[in-house]
């Protein structure tokens, strides 16, 4: 049934061909067998010859006559299937229309959110990408779901939770003992010998906290960006620009799916992530707004893994 095309001819419908063709073939074979076995031959059409033909061929003629009602039934079935296929196509087109109208509304909403928030790093041009990642395009037989895909939102929540938990754990480390940070740094760098040359322990701990802040976010943000389609800066930009872009991403996501995020069983709150990062940024008070992670790494001869 699935092979039937909307514009196909009934003569391509296998059931119609079978219902019409089989009686014709069977009747023709029987006529030939009867004619051969009874030594019948062709003659001019007369009343007697027609009566003789009907007398001998009544069974094949009856079978041949079945082709008309069977063909009518098959034709009606074909039209019904074709009508049903058209309905399914129209319903699918309707669901696609809802999907694309949802995209238009989403882009308008995001344009308002971006302009109202005066965001510097998130451009409205990314709205269509975010929509395509968050909302599933319906397939045939599916209804358009007006809610974002749960697995995408779960990825967002889990990623921000992981970052927050990591930073909260690191924030408990002492500002007077750099040894606690070294295990974390070794996850990102091959050699920590450059840390020994720094004289001030407080400054060293401050720098390591700032480095770990950026690395913790950077390890997770690519998965987050792929999941939801929100672009992020690379760590090559200034630390302030980088963290500002992450803040902006969290605000955009909160605007996009705030209600769905709040529906999480763990009561996920994006503001907790924002407050945690803000607290960590207090350690960067002594840096200007152009310093980058690579400059900090160069200061301590840190080689990324």
N, C-alpha and C positions, 0 to 999 in steps of 0.2 A: 504494500500500500504506500509506503514512503517513497517509492520510485515514481509515483504519479506526479507529473508537473501540472502547475495551474493552467498552462496553455497547451497541454498535450491533447492529442486526438484520442477518441475512444478506441480507434483501431490499434493503439499501443497498449490497451488495457488487457492483460493476459486472460482475465476471467471472461471478458466479452469474446475474445478470440476463441477460447475454449468452448464456451456455451454455443457459439455459432458454428465454429469449425468442426467440432467433433461430430455432431449429427450429420453434417454435410459429408464428411469423410466416410463415416460408417454407412450412411445410406448409399453413397456412391459405390463402395466396395460390395455391399449386398446386391445392388443392382447388377453389377458386373458378374458376380458369382452366380446369381440366378439366371442371368442371360446365358452364361457359358454352360451351366448344367442343364438347361432346358433347350439348348440349341436354338435360341431365339436369334433373329437377324433383323436388321433395319428394313423398314418398309415405308411406303407412302402413308401419310396420315389419313386414316379413314376411321369411320365409326367402329368398325370391327377391330382394327389394329389398336385403337385407344382402349377399347374394352379389354382386349387381350393384355395390353401393357399394364393396365390397372389391376387386372386379375393376378398377374404374376408379381407385380412390384408393389402391392398394397402395404406390405410391412416396411420396405425401404422408404416409401413415400410418407408413411406415418412418422418414421424416424426423422426424415427430412423436414417435416412440418414442425417438429419440435424446435428447430433452430429459431423460428420467429418469436415464440413466447420466451424461450430461454434468453435469446438476445435482448428482448425487451427488459427482462429482469436484470440482466447484466448492465444494460445501459442506464437503468434507473439507479442501480447501485453505484455505478461510476459517477453519475451526477451528484449523488448524495455524498460520496467521498470527496468529490471535487469541491462541493459546497462547504463541507466540513474543513477541508484544507484551506479554503479561502477565509473561513472564520478564524482558524488558528493563525493564519498569516496576519490578518487584520488585528487580532488580539496581540500578537507579538509586536507588530508595528506600533500599536497603542502603548505597550509597555516600554518600548524603546523611546517613544515620544515623551513619556513621563520621565524617563531617565535623563534625556537631554534637556527637558524643561527644568528638571531638578538641578542640572548643571548650570543652567542660566541663572536660576535663583541663587544658587550657591555662590556663583561668581559675583553677583550683585551684592550679596551679603558680605562676602569677603572684601569687596571693594570698600564698602562702608566701614567695616571693622578696621581695615588698614588705614583709611583716611582719618577715621575718628581717633585711632590710637597713635597717629603720626609716626608710624613705623618707618624706620630708615632702611632696613635690610630685606624686608619681605615685599616683593613686588606683586601686584594683582595678577600679573601674567602667570604666576605659579598656581593660581586658584584651580584651573582646569586639571592640572596634574594632581593636586591634593584631592580633588573630587574623584578622579578616576582611581586613586588608591584607596580612598575611604569607602566608596559606594560601589557595590557590585553591579556590573552591567548584566541585565537579565538575559538568560538564554531562552531558547524556545521552550514554552511550557512553564516558565517561571514568571512570578510577579515581581515588579519593581519594589525593592525594599527601601523605604524612606529613611531607615536608620543606618548609621555607619556600620561597617562590618565589625563584629565583636572582636575577632582575632586581631584586627588592626588596632583597636582601642586598647585591648589588653597589652599589646606590644608597647604602645605609648606609655601606659601606666607602669608596666613592669620595668621599662627602661628608666623612667624618671625615679621610680622607687629604688632601683639598684644604685643609681648615682647618689641619691639622697642618703641611702644607708651607708655607702662607702664614705661619703664625706662626713657623715655624723660619726662614723667609727674613727676616722682619722682626726677629727677635731678633738677627740679625747686624748690624743698624744700630747706629751709634755713639750713646752716651748724651751725647755732647758736641757733636753736630751735628744740629740739628732739620731741616735741609734734606732729609735722606734720607727723613724721614717725610712730607714735604709731598706728594710725588707720590702716595703711598698715600692720604693724606687727601683729595686732590682727586678721588679716585674716589667719595667719599661726600659731600663738601661743596662748596659753590659758592664760598666766600670764606674765605681763611685770614688775612686782615689782622689778626684778633684775636689771632693768635699772637705778634705783634710786641711786645705790651705786657707780656708776661710777663718778669720780670727773671731768674729762675733757669733756666739752660739745662737743668740736671739735672732740675728739677721739670717743666719743659715736656716733655722727652723722656719722662719717666715718665707724664705725663698722656696724651700721644699714643699711647704703647704701650698704655695701658689702653683708650683709645677704639678703637684699631684691633683690639684683642682682641675687644671686644664687636661691632664692626661686621663683622669677619670671620666670627664665629659666626652673627650675625644674618642675613647674606646667604645662608647655606647651610641654616640650621636649618628654614626653612619647607619646602624641598624634602624634607628628611629627615623632617620631621613628616608630610608628605603621603604619603611613601613607606611609612612604617611605622606611622603612626597614633599615635605617641607625642606627647602634647601638650607644648608648651613655653610658657614665659612670654614676654611681650612685653618689649621693652627699657625700658618705662616703670617697671618695678620696680627695686629697688635692684640695683646691680652684683653684690653678693654673692649675693642671692637668684637673680638671673638665671643666674650662672655655676654656682651650686649645682644649679639645675634642669637645666642642661646636663650637669653631672657625673652627676646622677641618671639622666638619659636614657641616657647612655652605659653606665652600670652595668646599667640595665634591659635595654637591647639586648644587652649581653654575656651577661646571664642567659638571655635568650630564645633566642638563636641563637649561643651561644659556639662550639659545635663546627663549625657551618657557616661561621662567620667564619674560623676557623682553617684551614679547608680551602681558602681562597683561595690562588691561585698566588703572590701577592705576599706571603704570610705576614702578612696584615694583623693588627695587634695594637692593640686598643682602648686598652690601657694607655699606648701611646705618645701618643695624643691626650690622655689624662688627665694624663700627666706634663708635656706641653707647656703645657697650660692652667695647671696648678699653678705652673709656672715663671713664666708671665706674670703670674699673680696676685700674685707676690712684689712686683710694682711697685705694688700697691694698698695696701701696708702702712700708708700714712699716712691712709687714708680710713676713716670709720666705716661701719657696715653698713647705713646708710640712703641713702647717696649714689647718685644715678642717673646714667645716661648723659646725660640731658637737662640736668642741672645742670652737668656738665662742658662740654657744648656751649655752654651759656649763658655760662660763664666766659670762653670764647674767642670768643664771638659766631659760632659755627659754624652755618651754615644747611644742613641736609641737602638733597641733590639730590632 
